[in-house]
Amino acid sequence: MKRNVLLIGVGGFLGQHILKNAGHCHECILVPVFHTPMSGATTVDVSDNRSIENLFAATNPACAINLTCLPVAVCEQHPDTAYAVQAIGVKNLAQVCASTCRLIHLSSDMVFSGRKGSYYLPNDVPDPISVYGKTKAEGEGYVSQYAQNYAIIRSALILGRDPRGTRGFIEWMLGNVNKRVIFPLFSDQYRTPIVIDDLVSMIISLINDDFIGTLHAGGDQRINRVGMGQWLCEGLGLTEIPYEEIMMSDSESRSPMQKDLSMDNSLIKYVCNLTCTDTKKYIIALGRREYEESRTSTKTWPNHCLHQ
Ligand SMILES: NC(=O)c1ccc[n+]([C@@H]2O[C@H](COP(=O)([O-])OP(=O)(O)OC[C@H]3O[C@@H](n4cnc5c(N)ncnc54)[C@H](OP(=O)(O)O)[C@@H]3O)[C@@H](O)[C@H]2O)c1
């Protein structure tokens, strides 16, 4: 018999991509759960315990995938709200899951400070420096304390197109190139970004898995922001550089920033029996596809594109 799997936070970037791949989720029925109320949709506010209990009573899930979060800048500006969603909201969920529902919880590389100087391992102790990272780390603690059957997936920076066109590093770069705005890229900030399709496959494969513990979902390549910008420009065929290389210390960001959040992905690849997409090829192909699509749409890239 097929079992209900809740996709909580489905309205976001990752949720929309998982939903597109629902066909790959065998033996389960993905139940999309939104936050913003809309007609006919199942909704929940994770910071409200009653709302979660009603959701579980109505759907009797075998597994819940928690994708909820708030933007990093919002967390810094509204720490109480960040705490309510990313710490207490996760505690509420973990307590309801307890021993009866598997919990797959999406966390972040930002539970680390970025000061380690080598790849982070799943058993490294979190040392967050931002409100986002601190509340995410607290949420992780509640998962391992209250849920008995769980997987915590700490995701690296996710690479892909956001169906809403609003979130993510790639959207931000493409938006600036399209508007012909010179944008800053850090030369001293390193990540092991993960391609969205790889992350979706990992999450789906963990639904029916019996792994319990923490996994690091990063890609195979460690790269700085400038490097990612270079690959995108190569794909778009730009002959002029649309970005400015800067150091993190040149930035006036209000959120504390992490220098190197590279994560070791060997355990998740082993557990899920998956390989990772080549990050460089993926970004170049994504840029190339954007350029090709612009030729049949109203979107225009700068005139200095190489492709004709
Ligand atoms: N994107 C990345 O590069 C990245 C990197 C590392 C880790 N992650 C993790 O991956 C997960 C998914 O990220 P994402 O990029 O898909 O985030 P996203 O696009 O911001 O989506 C987050 C979702 O959470 C929902 N939400 C917010 N507050 C809620 C509440 N009180 N109750 C229920 N739902 C609520 C939002 O709904 P509304 O919009 O309707 O409020 C939204 O649908 C998150 O856990 C995030 O920490 C993402």
The ligand as an SDF file (V2000), in Angstrom:
LIG
                    3D

 48 52  0  0  0  0  0  0  0  0999 V2000
   18.5300   27.1890   -1.1840 N   0  0  0  0  0  0  0  0  0  0  0  0
   19.7380   26.8620   -0.7620 C   0  0  0  0  0  0  0  0  0  0  0  0
   20.7790   27.1670   -1.4100 O   0  0  0  0  0  0  0  0  0  0  0  0
   19.8970   26.0600    0.5220 C   0  0  0  0  0  0  0  0  0  0  0  0
   21.1980   25.8010    0.9980 C   0  0  0  0  0  0  0  0  0  0  0  0
   21.3490   25.0620    2.1700 C   0  0  0  0  0  0  0  0  0  0  0  0
   20.2370   24.5530    2.8440 C   0  0  0  0  0  0  0  0  0  0  0  0
   18.9880   24.8300    2.3490 N   0  0  0  0  0  0  0  0  0  0  0  0
   17.8350   24.2770    3.1060 C   0  0  0  0  0  0  0  0  0  0  0  0
   16.9590   23.5980    2.2160 O   0  0  0  0  0  0  0  0  0  0  0  0
   15.6070   23.7720    2.6320 C   0  0  0  0  0  0  0  0  0  0  0  0
   14.7820   24.3270    1.4640 C   0  0  0  0  0  0  0  0  0  0  0  0
   15.3570   25.5770    1.0310 O   0  0  0  0  0  0  0  0  0  0  0  0
   14.6680   26.4460   -0.1030 P   0  0  0  0  0  0  0  0  0  0  0  0
   15.7510   27.1560   -0.8070 O   0  0  0  0  0  0  0  0  0  0  0  0
   13.6740   25.6380   -0.8600 O   0  0  0  0  0  0  0  0  0  0  0  0
   13.8800   27.5320    0.8040 O   0  0  0  0  0  0  0  0  0  0  0  0
   12.6870   28.5050    0.3640 P   0  0  0  0  0  0  0  0  0  0  0  0
   12.5970   28.6050   -1.1020 O   0  0  0  0  0  0  0  0  0  0  0  0
   12.8450   29.7600    1.1660 O   0  0  0  0  0  0  0  0  0  0  0  0
   11.3950   27.7350    0.9040 O   0  0  0  0  0  0  0  0  0  0  0  0
   11.1270   27.6730    2.2850 C   0  0  0  0  0  0  0  0  0  0  0  0
    9.6860   27.2800    2.4640 C   0  0  0  0  0  0  0  0  0  0  0  0
    9.4000   27.2960    3.8810 O   0  0  0  0  0  0  0  0  0  0  0  0
    8.0760   27.7930    4.0380 C   0  0  0  0  0  0  0  0  0  0  0  0
    7.8570   28.3090    5.3920 N   0  0  0  0  0  0  0  0  0  0  0  0
    8.3880   29.4150    5.9580 C   0  0  0  0  0  0  0  0  0  0  0  0
    7.9100   29.5850    7.2000 N   0  0  0  0  0  0  0  0  0  0  0  0
    7.0700   28.5420    7.4240 C   0  0  0  0  0  0  0  0  0  0  0  0
    6.2420   28.1670    8.5240 C   0  0  0  0  0  0  0  0  0  0  0  0
    6.1650   28.9030    9.6540 N   0  0  0  0  0  0  0  0  0  0  0  0
    5.4920   27.0350    8.4140 N   0  0  0  0  0  0  0  0  0  0  0  0
    5.5150   26.2940    7.2780 C   0  0  0  0  0  0  0  0  0  0  0  0
    6.2630   26.6060    6.2070 N   0  0  0  0  0  0  0  0  0  0  0  0
    7.0370   27.7350    6.2750 C   0  0  0  0  0  0  0  0  0  0  0  0
    7.9750   28.8910    2.9910 C   0  0  0  0  0  0  0  0  0  0  0  0
    6.6190   29.1570    2.7150 O   0  0  0  0  0  0  0  0  0  0  0  0
    6.1310   30.6650    2.2990 P   0  0  0  0  0  0  0  0  0  0  0  0
    7.1130   31.1310    1.2610 O   0  0  0  0  0  0  0  0  0  0  0  0
    4.7560   30.4590    1.7880 O   0  0  0  0  0  0  0  0  0  0  0  0
    6.2090   31.4600    3.5640 O   0  0  0  0  0  0  0  0  0  0  0  0
    8.6910   28.2400    1.8040 C   0  0  0  0  0  0  0  0  0  0  0  0
    7.7940   27.4980    1.0170 O   0  0  0  0  0  0  0  0  0  0  0  0
   15.6550   24.6890    3.8480 C   0  0  0  0  0  0  0  0  0  0  0  0
   15.6060   23.9170    5.0160 O   0  0  0  0  0  0  0  0  0  0  0  0
   17.0070   25.3640    3.7610 C   0  0  0  0  0  0  0  0  0  0  0  0
   17.5260   25.7190    5.0270 O   0  0  0  0  0  0  0  0  0  0  0  0
   18.7850   25.5640    1.2150 C   0  0  0  0  0  0  0  0  0  0  0  0
  1  2  1  0
  2  3  2  0
  2  4  1  0
  4  5  1  0
  4 48  2  0
  5  6  2  0
  6  7  1  0
  7  8  2  0
  8  9  1  0
  8 48  1  0
  9 10  1  0
  9 46  1  0
 10 11  1  0
 11 12  1  0
 11 44  1  0
 12 13  1  0
 13 14  1  0
 14 15  2  0
 14 16  1  0
 14 17  1  0
 17 18  1  0
 18 19  2  0
 18 20  1  0
 18 21  1  0
 21 22  1  0
 22 23  1  0
 23 24  1  0
 23 42  1  0
 24 25  1  0
 25 26  1  0
 25 36  1  0
 26 27  1  0
 26 35  1  0
 27 28  2  0
 28 29  1  0
 29 30  1  0
 29 35  2  0
 30 31  1  0
 30 32  2  0
 32 33  1  0
 33 34  2  0
 34 35  1  0
 36 37  1  0
 36 42  1  0
 37 38  1  0
 38 39  2  0
 38 40  1  0
 38 41  1  0
 42 43  1  0
 44 45  1  0
 44 46  1  0
 46 47  1  0
M  CHG  2   8   1  16  -1
M  END
$$$$
